[in-house]
Amino acid sequence: MKKFIYIWCLLSVFICATPGFGQLKLAVYNTSPVISQQLFDQPHFRPEKFGLIIIDLDNWVNNPGSIMKIKEVNGKAKVLVYSNPFEVYHKPMAARPLNQKLTALMMNKGGKHADWWLWTTKRQNIVFYSSLPYWVMNMSSNCPLVDGQRWNQFIADFYAQDVLTKEPRPDGWFMDNSTADIFWVNKACIHPKDKTAWIDADLDGQPDREKDLDAAWQKGQSEFVERLRSRAGKKFLVVGNKGKPEYWPGLFDGKMFEHFPFDYAGEDKRAGGWYQCMANASQTGPLTIIQAQWPTTPDKFNFVLASALLADAYFCVGHNQWRWFPEYDAADRLGAPTSGIIAEDDSVWSREFVNGQVKVWPNIQKGEIILKP
């Protein structure tokens, strides 16, 4: 309990120390490889409403004009490139020209780059996300060298050359699977048909020890971000997912809390991890995003939206959701915050704004925006 009180005090100090935030801040998570020109004619397409816009990297090849048009409509938004350096398709995917380059490189039979996959001790490819034909790459600093480069170095240079040099120039980068550890994958997935193998990142034929593997993974992930940022400049923004204050301070400008709340954010698992997620959000930077799963219920939508308003975080709905939801109307009228988070009791948390109040009941996953008459 003492540890929790300390964490929550830290959260309250953070919020009180950031005046001028707290108004509705929206992010869009566009992971589709195509943004068609026809989308601009749809009434639900509202790019002018978002302060943080994440767009899949293949759009810079498929439809750079659409990205340019979005920036023209909304010149204040920060546009970030979505990437997934952690995985590569082992089959060609339609409308993904940049990813197809990587697939061709890695699937070249007899090719020298095969050591860049993350292998098991039985020389099996590791699968993390099985809904798409992905195999996991070796992002660790123990990855074998090919032509003097490890995978984390190669993929940073690939992104810098094939995306960062193209117009319109992005303001930053979104890194999917930006976890600081990887040993947990031994229990979570490994190979879909064989659960007896273990990660062997250094390819010595032996299972990697947890401490050594996770340290090498964190180092490799950090090197990737630092190398990418060195090519783009110090002001280049970087956001990752996995809502934990990992690699802090300085490596990331924010973290996305996907499918908020979740119970793997730390030790405090009460209310589905809400308390721990909120405490983490106070430490993950100014571009922190709280994402509501989609589809969802109205009650869950309001609960996650209200939590984002408490935490001064950007609010995001699922993937590719550019619309203005009716629930935003009240949130947009709140105005600036006049308080930090207030603990009315252990089960009700609130925050005061110029034109109203936000309340959250984490244990029953309820949130409410109350406007003044």
Secondary structure, 3 states (H helix, E strand, C coil): CHHHHHHHHHHHHHHHCCCCCCCCCEEEEECCCCCCHHHHHCCCCCHHHCCEEEEECCHHHHCHHHHHHHHHHCCCCEEEEEECCCEEECCCCCCCHHHHHHHHHHCCCCCHHHHHECEECCCCECCCCCCCCEEEECCCCCCCCECCECHHHHHHHHHHHHHHCCCCCCCEEEECCCCCCCCCHHHHCCECCECCCCECCCCCCCCCCHHHHHHHHHHHHHHHHHHHHHHHCCCCEEEECCCCCCCCCCCCCEEEECCCCCCCCCCCCHHHHHHHHHHHHCCCCCCCEEEECCCCCHHHHHHHHHHHHHHCCEEEECCCCCCCCCCHHHHHCCCCECCCCEEEECCEEEEEECCEEEEEEHHHCEEEEEECC
